[in-house]
Structures are given as C-alpha cells and as structure tokens.
C-alpha cells in the first residue's frame, strides 16, 4: 500500500513539472518599463500599482 501511494505521488510530481516546462512564462511588459516614478507594473498581469514613498 505504501508503495502504491509513493508511486501515485511520484507520478503527479513529474506531470506538474513537465507542464510547467511546456508553458514558458513571459512578462506582460519588459522589466525596464515596469518601474516608473509614479507607479510599478506587475510582470504577471500588467496591472499598474502606485508605489509608496518613505517620508
């Protein structure tokens, strides 16, 4: 029984790694353009967020 559980878990780990390798992540914008004085842009989805400044 332990061997079956081990084999099942080992099979799921290998499947998720191959799926991640197949899907290459590409940023929504270039890294250089993601940082501006007024806001920053998320590299995953391209949303703009205001950056906080220290007083």
Number of C-alpha atoms within 10 A of each C-alpha: 6 7 8 9 10 10 11 11 11 11 11 10 10 10 10 11 10 10 10 10 9 9 8 8 9 9 13 14 15 12 11 7 10 17 14 11 7 10 14 16 20 16 16 11 10 14 13 14 11 11 12 8 5 3 3
